[in-house]
């Protein structure tokens, strides 16, 4: 069986963001084709939901690590502050 199948794929916590996204995109392609049996469709949909949550978690962690450079009155860098992404 191939790596995009839910019964052989590694669990999401073991996957880096890029691999999880790649698997998620493959699941979407397979479901959009519409040639997957119903039971398998449900299984890969559930795997896709798990991968989506994993990707969202990794993105939130990355956003929390991003900081912006703060400038002093003279225009020189004086420190960092959390990046407000909202």
Biopython code that builds the backbone (N, CA, C, O; Angstrom):
import numpy as np
from Bio.PDB.StructureBuilder import StructureBuilder

atoms = [
    (1, "UNK", "N", (0.843, -1.189, 0.000)),
    (1, "UNK", "CA", (0.000, 0.000, 0.000)),
    (1, "UNK", "C", (0.878, 1.239, 0.000)),
    (1, "UNK", "O", (2.025, 1.181, 0.443)),
    (2, "UNK", "N", (0.357, 2.368, -0.492)),
    (2, "UNK", "CA", (1.211, 3.552, -0.574)),
    (2, "UNK", "C", (1.097, 4.422, 0.664)),
    (2, "UNK", "O", (0.210, 4.222, 1.494)),
    (3, "UNK", "N", (2.008, 5.399, 0.785)),
    (3, "UNK", "CA", (2.114, 6.205, 2.003)),
    (3, "UNK", "C", (0.936, 7.137, 2.205)),
    (3, "UNK", "O", (0.769, 7.654, 3.310)),
    (4, "UNK", "N", (0.101, 7.381, 1.185)),
    (4, "UNK", "CA", (-1.024, 8.286, 1.369)),
    (4, "UNK", "C", (-2.243, 7.555, 1.918)),
    (4, "UNK", "O", (-3.261, 8.187, 2.201)),
    (5, "UNK", "N", (-2.161, 6.246, 2.073)),
    (5, "UNK", "CA", (-3.262, 5.458, 2.612)),
    (5, "UNK", "C", (-3.270, 5.605, 4.126)),
    (5, "UNK", "O", (-2.209, 5.573, 4.749)),
    (6, "UNK", "N", (-4.452, 5.766, 4.737)),
    (6, "UNK", "CA", (-4.513, 5.993, 6.174)),
    (6, "UNK", "C", (-3.998, 4.838, 7.014)),
    (6, "UNK", "O", (-3.550, 5.061, 8.139)),
    (7, "UNK", "N", (-4.045, 3.599, 6.504)),
    (7, "UNK", "CA", (-3.628, 2.472, 7.312)),
    (7, "UNK", "C", (-2.117, 2.282, 7.354)),
    (7, "UNK", "O", (-1.631, 1.479, 8.151)),
    (8, "UNK", "N", (-1.362, 2.990, 6.525)),
    (8, "UNK", "CA", (0.087, 2.844, 6.527)),
    (8, "UNK", "C", (0.808, 4.162, 6.778)),
    (8, "UNK", "O", (2.026, 4.170, 6.958)),
    (9, "UNK", "N", (0.091, 5.259, 6.793)),
    (9, "UNK", "CA", (0.713, 6.570, 6.943)),
    (9, "UNK", "C", (1.136, 6.794, 8.391)),
    (9, "UNK", "O", (0.465, 6.329, 9.313)),
    (10, "UNK", "N", (2.252, 7.510, 8.596)),
    (10, "UNK", "CA", (2.661, 7.823, 9.964)),
    (10, "UNK", "C", (1.622, 8.725, 10.623)),
    (10, "UNK", "O", (0.854, 9.408, 9.946)),
    (11, "UNK", "N", (1.611, 8.715, 11.939)),
    (11, "UNK", "CA", (0.686, 9.592, 12.647)),
    (11, "UNK", "C", (1.103, 11.044, 12.443)),
    (11, "UNK", "O", (2.281, 11.331, 12.227)),
    (12, "UNK", "N", (0.150, 11.948, 12.509)),
    (12, "UNK", "CA", (0.414, 13.362, 12.229)),
    (12, "UNK", "C", (1.509, 13.964, 13.118)),
    (12, "UNK", "O", (2.342, 14.707, 12.599)),
    (13, "UNK", "N", (1.557, 13.687, 14.423)),
    (13, "UNK", "CA", (2.613, 14.309, 15.235)),
    (13, "UNK", "C", (4.025, 13.980, 14.764)),
    (13, "UNK", "O", (4.970, 14.705, 15.076)),
    (14, "UNK", "N", (4.170, 12.898, 14.018)),
    (14, "UNK", "CA", (5.483, 12.515, 13.505)),
    (14, "UNK", "C", (5.846, 13.230, 12.206)),
    (14, "UNK", "O", (6.984, 13.137, 11.747)),
    (15, "UNK", "N", (4.892, 13.941, 11.612)),
    (15, "UNK", "CA", (5.104, 14.532, 10.292)),
    (15, "UNK", "C", (5.488, 16.003, 10.374)),
    (15, "UNK", "O", (4.885, 16.764, 11.131)),
    (16, "UNK", "N", (6.485, 16.403, 9.603)),
    (16, "UNK", "CA", (6.744, 17.836, 9.473)),
    (16, "UNK", "C", (5.610, 18.465, 8.654)),
    (16, "UNK", "O", (4.876, 17.765, 7.957)),
    (17, "UNK", "N", (5.481, 19.769, 8.745)),
    (17, "UNK", "CA", (4.391, 20.486, 8.086)),
    (17, "UNK", "C", (4.293, 20.151, 6.601)),
    (17, "UNK", "O", (3.203, 19.876, 6.101)),
    (18, "UNK", "N", (5.414, 20.171, 5.896)),
    (18, "UNK", "CA", (5.398, 19.975, 4.444)),
    (18, "UNK", "C", (4.858, 18.605, 4.067)),
    (18, "UNK", "O", (4.093, 18.484, 3.111)),
    (19, "UNK", "N", (5.249, 17.565, 4.811)),
    (19, "UNK", "CA", (4.767, 16.208, 4.527)),
    (19, "UNK", "C", (3.281, 16.090, 4.839)),
    (19, "UNK", "O", (2.530, 15.482, 4.077)),
    (20, "UNK", "N", (2.856, 16.672, 5.958)),
    (20, "UNK", "CA", (1.439, 16.623, 6.324)),
    (20, "UNK", "C", (0.592, 17.329, 5.270)),
    (20, "UNK", "O", (-0.470, 16.835, 4.890)),
    (21, "UNK", "N", (1.058, 18.478, 4.800)),
    (21, "UNK", "CA", (0.329, 19.217, 3.768)),
    (21, "UNK", "C", (0.288, 18.429, 2.465)),
    (21, "UNK", "O", (-0.738, 18.405, 1.786)),
    (22, "UNK", "N", (1.380, 17.797, 2.120)),
    (22, "UNK", "CA", (1.444, 16.976, 0.906)),
    (22, "UNK", "C", (0.426, 15.834, 0.982)),
    (22, "UNK", "O", (-0.279, 15.563, 0.010)),
    (23, "UNK", "N", (0.352, 15.176, 2.123)),
    (23, "UNK", "CA", (-0.622, 14.093, 2.286)),
    (23, "UNK", "C", (-2.045, 14.619, 2.242)),
    (23, "UNK", "O", (-2.929, 13.990, 1.660)),
    (24, "UNK", "N", (-2.265, 15.763, 2.853)),
    (24, "UNK", "CA", (-3.597, 16.371, 2.840)),
    (24, "UNK", "C", (-4.025, 16.710, 1.411)),
    (24, "UNK", "O", (-5.167, 16.461, 1.025)),
    (25, "UNK", "N", (-3.112, 17.274, 0.636)),
    (25, "UNK", "CA", (-3.420, 17.595, -0.764)),
    (25, "UNK", "C", (-3.741, 16.333, -1.564)),
    (25, "UNK", "O", (-4.637, 16.353, -2.407)),
    (26, "UNK", "N", (-3.028, 15.245, -1.314)),
    (26, "UNK", "CA", (-3.302, 13.982, -2.004)),
    (26, "UNK", "C", (-4.686, 13.451, -1.636)),
    (26, "UNK", "O", (-5.408, 12.941, -2.493)),
    (27, "UNK", "N", (-5.048, 13.570, -0.382)),
    (27, "UNK", "CA", (-6.384, 13.139, 0.048)),
    (27, "UNK", "C", (-7.455, 13.946, -0.673)),
    (27, "UNK", "O", (-8.437, 13.383, -1.157)),
    (28, "UNK", "N", (-7.274, 15.248, -0.748)),
    (28, "UNK", "CA", (-8.237, 16.102, -1.444)),
    (28, "UNK", "C", (-8.357, 15.690, -2.908)),
    (28, "UNK", "O", (-9.466, 15.594, -3.434)),
    (29, "UNK", "N", (-7.224, 15.445, -3.571)),
    (29, "UNK", "CA", (-7.255, 15.010, -4.974)),
    (29, "UNK", "C", (-8.043, 13.713, -5.136)),
    (29, "UNK", "O", (-8.872, 13.586, -6.037)),
    (30, "UNK", "N", (-7.777, 12.763, -4.261)),
    (30, "UNK", "CA", (-8.463, 11.465, -4.358)),
    (30, "UNK", "C", (-9.960, 11.617, -4.137)),
    (30, "UNK", "O", (-10.757, 11.017, -4.858)),
    (31, "UNK", "N", (-10.351, 12.422, -3.140)),
    (31, "UNK", "CA", (-11.773, 12.617, -2.878)),
    (31, "UNK", "C", (-12.451, 13.380, -4.008)),
    (31, "UNK", "O", (-13.592, 13.080, -4.361)),
    (32, "UNK", "N", (-11.758, 14.367, -4.581)),
    (32, "UNK", "CA", (-12.340, 15.128, -5.692)),
    (32, "UNK", "C", (-12.530, 14.281, -6.942)),
    (32, "UNK", "O", (-13.467, 14.510, -7.707)),
    (33, "UNK", "N", (-11.652, 13.305, -7.159)),
    (33, "UNK", "CA", (-11.802, 12.414, -8.316)),
    (33, "UNK", "C", (-13.091, 11.613, -8.218)),
    (33, "UNK", "O", (-13.718, 11.302, -9.231)),
    (34, "UNK", "N", (-13.477, 11.285, -7.009)),
    (34, "UNK", "CA", (-14.729, 10.578, -6.799)),
    (34, "UNK", "C", (-14.696, 9.095, -7.114)),
    (34, "UNK", "O", (-15.752, 8.468, -7.200)),
    (35, "UNK", "N", (-13.523, 8.517, -7.287)),
    (35, "UNK", "CA", (-13.443, 7.097, -7.635)),
    (35, "UNK", "C", (-12.993, 6.226, -6.461)),
    (35, "UNK", "O", (-12.542, 5.098, -6.658)),
    (36, "UNK", "N", (-13.117, 6.752, -5.245)),
    (36, "UNK", "CA", (-12.710, 6.020, -4.049)),
    (36, "UNK", "C", (-13.970, 5.398, -3.435)),
    (36, "UNK", "O", (-14.982, 6.086, -3.297)),
    (37, "UNK", "N", (-13.932, 4.111, -3.064)),
    (37, "UNK", "CA", (-15.092, 3.476, -2.423)),
    (37, "UNK", "C", (-15.502, 4.230, -1.151)),
    (37, "UNK", "O", (-14.675, 4.882, -0.514)),
    (38, "UNK", "N", (-16.761, 4.134, -0.797)),
    (38, "UNK", "CA", (-17.313, 4.898, 0.323)),
    (38, "UNK", "C", (-16.543, 4.678, 1.625)),
    (38, "UNK", "O", (-16.173, 5.650, 2.285)),
    (39, "UNK", "N", (-16.294, 3.437, 2.004)),
    (39, "UNK", "CA", (-15.581, 3.176, 3.266)),
    (39, "UNK", "C", (-14.204, 3.821, 3.269)),
    (39, "UNK", "O", (-13.782, 4.401, 4.270)),
    (40, "UNK", "N", (-13.510, 3.717, 2.149)),
    (40, "UNK", "CA", (-12.186, 4.319, 2.059)),
    (40, "UNK", "C", (-12.285, 5.840, 2.058)),
    (40, "UNK", "O", (-11.433, 6.519, 2.630)),
    (41, "UNK", "N", (-13.318, 6.375, 1.420)),
    (41, "UNK", "CA", (-13.523, 7.831, 1.416)),
    (41, "UNK", "C", (-13.672, 8.361, 2.832)),
    (41, "UNK", "O", (-13.086, 9.384, 3.188)),
    (42, "UNK", "N", (-14.458, 7.659, 3.633)),
    (42, "UNK", "CA", (-14.661, 8.081, 5.024)),
    (42, "UNK", "C", (-13.340, 8.019, 5.789)),
    (42, "UNK", "O", (-13.009, 8.937, 6.540)),
    (43, "UNK", "N", (-12.594, 6.947, 5.597)),
    (43, "UNK", "CA", (-11.316, 6.786, 6.304)),
    (43, "UNK", "C", (-10.316, 7.864, 5.911)),
    (43, "UNK", "O", (-9.661, 8.447, 6.775)),
    (44, "UNK", "N", (-10.194, 8.135, 4.615)),
    (44, "UNK", "CA", (-9.210, 9.147, 4.218)),
    (44, "UNK", "C", (-9.693, 10.555, 4.556)),
    (44, "UNK", "O", (-8.874, 11.444, 4.792)),
    (45, "UNK", "N", (-11.019, 10.776, 4.584)),
    (45, "UNK", "CA", (-11.548, 12.064, 5.029)),
    (45, "UNK", "C", (-11.161, 12.299, 6.494)),
    (45, "UNK", "O", (-10.722, 13.390, 6.857)),
    (46, "UNK", "N", (-11.328, 11.265, 7.334)),
    (46, "UNK", "CA", (-10.953, 11.392, 8.742)),
    (46, "UNK", "C", (-9.466, 11.661, 8.887)),
    (46, "UNK", "O", (-9.060, 12.476, 9.714)),
    (47, "UNK", "N", (-8.649, 10.982, 8.089)),
    (47, "UNK", "CA", (-7.197, 11.230, 8.103)),
    (47, "UNK", "C", (-6.925, 12.676, 7.689)),
    (47, "UNK", "O", (-6.072, 13.345, 8.272)),
    (48, "UNK", "N", (-7.657, 13.153, 6.678)),
    (48, "UNK", "CA", (-7.496, 14.535, 6.231)),
    (48, "UNK", "C", (-7.830, 15.541, 7.321)),
    (48, "UNK", "O", (-7.139, 16.547, 7.478)),
    (49, "UNK", "N", (-8.887, 15.270, 8.070)),
    (49, "UNK", "CA", (-9.249, 16.157, 9.184)),
    (49, "UNK", "C", (-8.129, 16.208, 10.222)),
    (49, "UNK", "O", (-7.793, 17.278, 10.729)),
    (50, "UNK", "N", (-7.555, 15.045, 10.533)),
    (50, "UNK", "CA", (-6.458, 14.995, 11.497)),
    (50, "UNK", "C", (-5.247, 15.765, 10.966)),
    (50, "UNK", "O", (-4.608, 16.513, 11.705)),
    (51, "UNK", "N", (-4.934, 15.576, 9.675)),
    (51, "UNK", "CA", (-3.799, 16.290, 9.080)),
    (51, "UNK", "C", (-4.041, 17.796, 9.066)),
    (51, "UNK", "O", (-3.115, 18.575, 9.293)),
    (52, "UNK", "N", (-5.267, 18.207, 8.803)),
    (52, "UNK", "CA", (-5.614, 19.637, 8.805)),
    (52, "UNK", "C", (-5.376, 20.236, 10.191)),
    (52, "UNK", "O", (-4.766, 21.297, 10.317)),
    (53, "UNK", "N", (-5.861, 19.551, 11.225)),
    (53, "UNK", "CA", (-5.646, 20.046, 12.595)),
    (53, "UNK", "C", (-4.157, 20.111, 12.928)),
    (53, "UNK", "O", (-3.699, 21.056, 13.570)),
    (54, "UNK", "N", (-3.406, 19.104, 12.491)),
    (54, "UNK", "CA", (-1.957, 19.074, 12.741)),
    (54, "UNK", "C", (-1.269, 20.260, 12.055)),
    (54, "UNK", "O", (-0.433, 20.932, 12.660)),
    (55, "UNK", "N", (-1.623, 20.511, 10.795)),
    (55, "UNK", "CA", (-1.035, 21.648, 10.064)),
    (55, "UNK", "C", (-1.382, 22.971, 10.742)),
    (55, "UNK", "O", (-0.525, 23.843, 10.883)),
    (56, "UNK", "N", (-2.641, 23.120, 11.161)),
    (56, "UNK", "CA", (-3.043, 24.345, 11.857)),
    (56, "UNK", "C", (-2.249, 24.533, 13.140)),
    (56, "UNK", "O", (-1.827, 25.646, 13.455)),
    (57, "UNK", "N", (-2.045, 23.451, 13.882)),
    (57, "UNK", "CA", (-1.265, 23.517, 15.119)),
    (57, "UNK", "C", (0.177, 23.956, 14.835)),
    (57, "UNK", "O", (0.718, 24.818, 15.528)),
    (58, "UNK", "N", (0.787, 23.359, 13.818)),
    (58, "UNK", "CA", (2.171, 23.725, 13.476)),
    (58, "UNK", "C", (2.266, 25.175, 13.016)),
    (58, "UNK", "O", (3.236, 25.861, 13.338)),
    (59, "UNK", "N", (1.274, 25.649, 12.269)),
    (59, "UNK", "CA", (1.277, 27.056, 11.830)),
    (59, "UNK", "C", (1.146, 28.004, 13.012)),
    (59, "UNK", "O", (1.820, 29.032, 13.063)),
    (60, "UNK", "N", (0.278, 27.660, 13.965)),
    (60, "UNK", "CA", (0.127, 28.521, 15.152)),
    (60, "UNK", "C", (1.415, 28.568, 15.963)),
    (60, "UNK", "O", (1.792, 29.620, 16.480)),
    (61, "UNK", "N", (2.091, 27.421, 16.072)),
    (61, "UNK", "CA", (3.380, 27.407, 16.773)),
    (61, "UNK", "C", (4.404, 28.274, 16.051)),
    (61, "UNK", "O", (5.169, 28.997, 16.689)),
    (62, "UNK", "N", (4.420, 28.204, 14.727)),
    (62, "UNK", "CA", (5.370, 29.011, 13.956)),
    (62, "UNK", "C", (5.055, 30.492, 14.117)),
    (62, "UNK", "O", (5.965, 31.303, 14.287)),
    (63, "UNK", "N", (3.772, 30.851, 14.065)),
    (63, "UNK", "CA", (3.389, 32.259, 14.240)),
    (63, "UNK", "C", (3.824, 32.780, 15.604)),
    (63, "UNK", "O", (4.255, 33.927, 15.726)),
    (64, "UNK", "N", (3.713, 31.939, 16.629)),
    (64, "UNK", "CA", (4.099, 32.363, 17.975)),
    (64, "UNK", "C", (5.598, 32.628, 18.072)),
    (64, "UNK", "O", (6.035, 33.393, 18.932)),
    (65, "UNK", "N", (6.379, 32.012, 17.212)),
    (65, "UNK", "CA", (7.831, 32.195, 17.240)),
    (65, "UNK", "C", (8.291, 33.398, 16.429)),
    (65, "UNK", "O", (9.414, 33.873, 16.600)),
    (66, "UNK", "N", (7.433, 33.889, 15.554)),
    (66, "UNK", "CA", (7.814, 35.020, 14.700)),
    (66, "UNK", "C", (7.748, 36.303, 15.526)),
    (66, "UNK", "O", (6.783, 36.547, 16.250)),
    (67, "UNK", "N", (8.764, 37.089, 15.404)),
    (67, "UNK", "CA", (8.808, 38.353, 16.121)),
    (67, "UNK", "C", (9.107, 39.480, 15.131)),
    (67, "UNK", "O", (9.688, 39.265, 14.067)),
    (68, "UNK", "N", (8.701, 40.656, 15.508)),
    (68, "UNK", "CA", (9.039, 41.813, 14.671)),
    (68, "UNK", "C", (10.122, 42.631, 15.369)),
    (68, "UNK", "O", (10.222, 42.652, 16.595)),
    (69, "UNK", "N", (10.905, 43.282, 14.572)),
    (69, "UNK", "CA", (11.980, 44.121, 15.114)),
    (69, "UNK", "C", (11.379, 45.460, 15.503)),
    (69, "UNK", "O", (10.653, 46.073, 14.720)),
    (70, "UNK", "N", (11.682, 45.915, 16.720)),
    (70, "UNK", "CA", (11.215, 47.228, 17.151)),
    (70, "UNK", "C", (12.327, 48.243, 16.930)),
    (70, "UNK", "O", (13.508, 47.953, 17.122)),
    (71, "UNK", "N", (11.926, 49.414, 16.531)),
    (71, "UNK", "CA", (12.885, 50.482, 16.247)),
    (71, "UNK", "C", (12.807, 51.557, 17.314)),
    (71, "UNK", "O", (11.732, 51.880, 17.819)),
    (72, "UNK", "N", (13.966, 52.105, 17.646)),
    (72, "UNK", "CA", (14.036, 53.215, 18.584)),
    (72, "UNK", "C", (13.721, 54.521, 17.869)),
    (72, "UNK", "O", (13.495, 54.527, 16.659)),
    (73, "UNK", "N", (13.702, 55.629, 18.606)),
    (73, "UNK", "CA", (13.396, 56.937, 18.027)),
    (73, "UNK", "C", (14.380, 57.338, 16.917)),
    (73, "UNK", "O", (14.044, 58.129, 16.035)),
    (74, "UNK", "N", (15.577, 56.792, 16.970)),
    (74, "UNK", "CA", (16.573, 57.132, 15.952)),
    (74, "UNK", "C", (16.492, 56.217, 14.728)),
    (74, "UNK", "O", (17.288, 56.353, 13.798)),
    (75, "UNK", "N", (15.533, 55.288, 14.727)),
    (75, "UNK", "CA", (15.373, 54.404, 13.583)),
    (75, "UNK", "C", (16.228, 53.152, 13.628)),
    (75, "UNK", "O", (16.177, 52.331, 12.713)),
    (76, "UNK", "N", (16.994, 53.004, 14.659)),
    (76, "UNK", "CA", (17.835, 51.809, 14.800)),
    (76, "UNK", "C", (17.073, 50.704, 15.535)),
    (76, "UNK", "O", (16.211, 50.966, 16.374)),
    (77, "UNK", "N", (17.417, 49.472, 15.194)),
    (77, "UNK", "CA", (16.789, 48.338, 15.868)),
    (77, "UNK", "C", (17.146, 48.372, 17.341)),
    (77, "UNK", "O", (18.304, 48.551, 17.720)),
    (78, "UNK", "N", (16.100, 48.190, 18.177)),
    (78, "UNK", "CA", (16.385, 48.208, 19.608)),
    (78, "UNK", "C", (15.872, 46.966, 20.323)),
    (78, "UNK", "O", (16.143, 46.786, 21.511)),
    (79, "UNK", "N", (15.147, 46.115, 19.633)),
    (79, "UNK", "CA", (14.674, 44.890, 20.268)),
    (79, "UNK", "C", (13.653, 44.192, 19.400)),
    (79, "UNK", "O", (13.491, 44.510, 18.222)),
    (80, "UNK", "N", (12.976, 43.249, 19.994)),
    (80, "UNK", "CA", (11.937, 42.522, 19.279)),
    (80, "UNK", "C", (10.676, 42.494, 20.116)),
    (80, "UNK", "O", (10.717, 42.665, 21.335)),
    (81, "UNK", "N", (9.550, 42.276, 19.445)),
    (81, "UNK", "CA", (8.246, 42.143, 20.093)),
    (81, "UNK", "C", (7.465, 41.093, 19.320)),
    (81, "UNK", "O", (7.746, 40.849, 18.147)),
    (82, "UNK", "N", (6.483, 40.465, 19.971)),
    (82, "UNK", "CA", (5.677, 39.480, 19.244)),
    (82, "UNK", "C", (5.003, 40.116, 18.034)),
    (82, "UNK", "O", (4.575, 41.270, 18.082)),
    (83, "UNK", "N", (4.917, 39.371, 16.979)),
    (83, "UNK", "CA", (4.266, 39.837, 15.760)),
    (83, "UNK", "C", (2.777, 39.701, 15.921)),
    (83, "UNK", "O", (2.285, 38.612, 16.216)),
    (84, "UNK", "N", (2.040, 40.787, 15.733)),
    (84, "UNK", "CA", (0.581, 40.770, 15.796)),
    (84, "UNK", "C", (0.064, 40.436, 14.406)),
    (84, "UNK", "O", (0.067, 41.287, 13.517)),
    (85, "UNK", "N", (-0.382, 39.186, 14.216)),
    (85, "UNK", "CA", (-0.796, 38.743, 12.897)),
    (85, "UNK", "C", (-2.283, 38.934, 12.638)),
    (85, "UNK", "O", (-2.756, 38.627, 11.544)),
    (86, "UNK", "N", (-3.018, 39.423, 13.599)),
    (86, "UNK", "CA", (-4.455, 39.608, 13.409)),
    (86, "UNK", "C", (-4.813, 41.015, 13.062)),
    (86, "UNK", "O", (-5.989, 41.324, 12.871)),
]
sb = StructureBuilder()
sb.init_structure("model")
sb.init_model(0)
sb.init_chain("A")
sb.init_seg("    ")
for serial, (resi, resn, name, xyz) in enumerate(atoms, 1):
    if name == "N":
        sb.init_residue(resn, " ", resi, " ")
    sb.init_atom(name, np.array(xyz, "f"), 0.0, 1.0, " ", f" {name:<3s}", serial, name[0])
structure = sb.get_structure()
